[in-house]
Amino acid sequence: MDQTDEYDERTKIVIVGAGIAGIAAAATLQEAGCDYIICEAQDRIGGRIFSVPVGETCIELGAQYLHGDEGDLAEYCRAKNLLSRIFGTDGEGLLLRDNGCAISSGTVLACDVNDVIHDTLHNCEQFYRHKETEYDIANNESVGNYLRKNFEKYLAECNDPAPIRKMKEEVFDFKMRYLQVDNSCDSMYELSLKLWGKYEIAGRDKYQMFKQGYISLLNTLAEDISSEKLRLNSPVKSIRWLDTLPTRTTATVLVETRQGKRILADAVIVTCSLGVLKHVHEKMFDPPLPRIMKCAIENLGFGVVNKIILRYDAPWWYSSVTGFQILPSHYRPEMPQLPEWTSYITGFDVLANHTSILVGWISGEGARAVEHVPEATIGMYVTSLLSRYMNRSIPLPVDCYTSTWFSNEYIRGGYCNITTNCEAANVSTSTLSEPIWAKVKDDSSVQVRLLGETLSKIDFFCSLLSFTILQRIPNYQYFIITDV
Ligand SMILES: Cc1cc2nc3c(=O)[nH]c(=O)nc-3n(C[C@H](O)[C@H](O)[C@H](O)COP(=O)(O)OP(=O)(O)OC[C@H]3O[C@@H](n4cnc5c(N)ncnc54)[C@H](O)[C@@H]3O)c2cc1C
């Protein structure tokens, strides 16, 4: 029997994943009157957008801000009146030292270190955008190394007294860790300096929040998607495409779920995260993806970031404080040891739309380790950490919530970054947006493509991009991967 006779359902397009990319794709297809089915592995839509109601507010375990005030997504959110007038602040407030003293992030000393980092990164962006050679960047130079070199040059020029120099070093180390969270990587020494400028934001980065949580965007986009088309708890196991299907069929793709449901379609839109693709691409695609695509999937980075959210009955801090940032500590023997993962916490920001919630960030090994610790225990340890750094007793939170993006087998991390390995392999996020195949059913005019994050010239790791890509699908004969 013809293999394609063994299908359970027939549609035009299958969308794998119901995060913002998948839901935006479905909304686009819905509007175009095109037949489609979305298969989502989890029991909810949103993917890395995960707003959890807490009292009268919402906490975000994943994406929180609309970055950039221009572009399709910003326009859509404004048109639908989804945005709040509140803007968040990340990594600001009090910089806490392990001797119990605090430096305000607004002091000259902290601002000076910040400026060195800001100017260095700005130079890197200019280098990428204008391909300027004056910066003389070596191959495989990492962003971390370049920052460190410029900072040391700055320190040498300042010739500060030892205590000042030490404070500047602590602020620099904190900033590096903050960048680690911001770029979802284990270390800034992994990221390619040459390709740093690929990251771009549409308009000004304003950290704008949503009135009813980020999920309101997904719910608005999904308004016209019927439950018959949206299949939750339906993980896709395999995608057979191109010449593995008999040429006499008009369909080009056979998608099979883990429950064994086989859906025959003309195209598939795959929106799994890069972390998921790293794990499953070899098993999922038949035939396998072309070598250059595999190479990009393998060499692009996909680190881990998690949030630790603490809710109190009332704030124990002054209302003017926007956050508590932890300057990396030099172990003081008289203090009780805290678990190793606490040393990966960058700090805690006061949630801008809720005065008694702190949002903490953790990355790298610590972010992986904390996923195995019960939330109440996490609450206890971070209270000890804050008490130590504040040099006073801090109350326990009423609730502690943590994200577990790494152990979620349908996410497997935070978001992607461009490593120095990508340079040697000659791949980047844009590799995934190039046409890769031109043979479907003996019809060479129909191309098959993987489309990557850099299809759009904007912020490549955020939801903005996933959305924009799908607003630009030129026709539906394309095989698309987004947010990789
Ligand atoms: C902690 C954190 C904070 C962030 N902060 C921001 C922020 O402030 N602003 C911002 O713009 N971005 C932020 N991001 C990034 C943003 O969340 C993502 O870029 C965006 O949500 C990605 O959307 P997506 O639809 O492309 O992928 P995803 O959200 O990963 O959606 C993919 C979907 O596919 C499903 N799936 C996976 N495998 C299968 C399978 N085999 N079968 C069926 N379904 C499958 C998954 O369950 C998931 O629902 C943050 C991310 C994290 C983790």
The ligand as a Tripos MOL2 file, in Angstrom:
@<TRIPOS>MOLECULE
LIG
   53    58     1     0     0
SMALL
NO_CHARGES

@<TRIPOS>ATOM
      1 C1         13.5770   33.5100   30.8000 C.3       1 LIG1
      2 C2         13.3140   34.1150   29.4490 C.ar      1 LIG1
      3 C3         13.0870   35.4830   29.3310 C.ar      1 LIG1
      4 C4         12.8440   36.0560   28.0910 C.ar      1 LIG1
      5 N1         12.5940   37.3990   28.0250 N.ar      1 LIG1
      6 C5         12.1960   37.9370   26.8550 C.ar      1 LIG1
      7 C6         11.7190   39.2790   26.8250 C.ar      1 LIG1
      8 O1         11.6610   39.9790   27.8420 O.2       1 LIG1
      9 N2         11.3250   39.7760   25.6250 N.ar      1 LIG1
     10 C7         11.3440   39.0080   24.4710 C.ar      1 LIG1
     11 O2         10.9590   39.5140   23.4170 O.2       1 LIG1
     12 N3         11.7950   37.7420   24.4840 N.ar      1 LIG1
     13 C8         12.1970   37.1850   25.6480 C.ar      1 LIG1
     14 N4         12.5660   35.8650   25.6970 N.ar      1 LIG1
     15 C9         12.6160   35.1040   24.4490 C.3       1 LIG1
     16 C10        11.2020   34.7280   23.9710 C.3       1 LIG1
     17 O3         10.4950   34.1250   25.0220 O.3       1 LIG1
     18 C11        11.3140   33.7410   22.8090 C.3       1 LIG1
     19 O4         12.1530   34.2610   21.7970 O.3       1 LIG1
     20 C12         9.9660   33.4950   22.1470 C.3       1 LIG1
     21 O5          8.9620   33.2670   23.1050 O.3       1 LIG1
     22 C13        10.1260   32.3130   21.2000 C.3       1 LIG1
     23 O6          8.8770   31.9970   20.6290 O.3       1 LIG1
     24 P1          8.7710   30.7820   19.6180 P.3       1 LIG1
     25 O7          7.3400   30.5960   19.2960 O.co2     1 LIG1
     26 O8          9.6610   31.0220   18.4720 O.co2     1 LIG1
     27 O9          9.3580   29.4970   20.3930 O.3       1 LIG1
     28 P2          8.7910   28.7780   21.7010 P.3       1 LIG1
     29 O10         8.1820   29.7490   22.6210 O.co2     1 LIG1
     30 O11         9.8790   27.9050   22.1910 O.co2     1 LIG1
     31 O12         7.6050   27.8990   21.1150 O.3       1 LIG1
     32 C14         7.8360   26.6570   20.5120 C.3       1 LIG1
     33 C15         6.6930   25.7450   20.8630 C.3       1 LIG1
     34 O13         6.9490   24.5010   20.2250 O.3       1 LIG1
     35 C16         6.5510   23.4630   21.0960 C.3       1 LIG1
     36 N5          7.2580   22.2500   20.7010 N.ar      1 LIG1
     37 C17         8.5500   21.9350   20.8440 C.ar      1 LIG1
     38 N6          8.8140   20.7160   20.3260 N.ar      1 LIG1
     39 C18         7.6370   20.2630   19.8270 C.ar      1 LIG1
     40 C19         7.2610   19.0700   19.1620 C.ar      1 LIG1
     41 N7          8.1120   18.0890   18.9180 N.pl3     1 LIG1
     42 N8          5.9600   18.9390   18.7850 N.ar      1 LIG1
     43 C20         5.0630   19.9190   19.0230 C.ar      1 LIG1
     44 N9          5.3680   21.0590   19.6600 N.ar      1 LIG1
     45 C21         6.6490   21.2390   20.0490 C.ar      1 LIG1
     46 C22         6.9200   23.9670   22.4700 C.3       1 LIG1
     47 O14         6.1910   23.3190   23.4770 O.3       1 LIG1
     48 C23         6.5870   25.4580   22.3520 C.3       1 LIG1
     49 O15         5.2740   25.7220   22.7930 O.3       1 LIG1
     50 C24        12.8200   35.2580   26.9260 C.ar      1 LIG1
     51 C25        13.0260   33.8820   27.0340 C.ar      1 LIG1
     52 C26        13.2750   33.3130   28.2810 C.ar      1 LIG1
     53 C27        13.4770   31.8110   28.3750 C.3       1 LIG1
@<TRIPOS>BOND
     1     1     2 1
     2     2     3 ar
     3     2    52 ar
     4     3     4 ar
     5     4     5 ar
     6     4    50 ar
     7     5     6 ar
     8     6     7 ar
     9     6    13 1
    10     7     8 2
    11     7     9 ar
    12     9    10 ar
    13    10    11 2
    14    10    12 ar
    15    12    13 ar
    16    13    14 ar
    17    14    15 1
    18    14    50 ar
    19    15    16 1
    20    16    17 1
    21    16    18 1
    22    18    19 1
    23    18    20 1
    24    20    21 1
    25    20    22 1
    26    22    23 1
    27    23    24 1
    28    24    25 2
    29    24    26 1
    30    24    27 1
    31    27    28 1
    32    28    29 2
    33    28    30 1
    34    28    31 1
    35    31    32 1
    36    32    33 1
    37    33    34 1
    38    33    48 1
    39    34    35 1
    40    35    36 1
    41    35    46 1
    42    36    37 ar
    43    36    45 ar
    44    37    38 ar
    45    38    39 ar
    46    39    40 ar
    47    39    45 ar
    48    40    41 1
    49    40    42 ar
    50    42    43 ar
    51    43    44 ar
    52    44    45 ar
    53    46    47 1
    54    46    48 1
    55    48    49 1
    56    50    51 ar
    57    51    52 ar
    58    52    53 1
@<TRIPOS>SUBSTRUCTURE
     1 LIG1         1 GROUP 0 **** ****
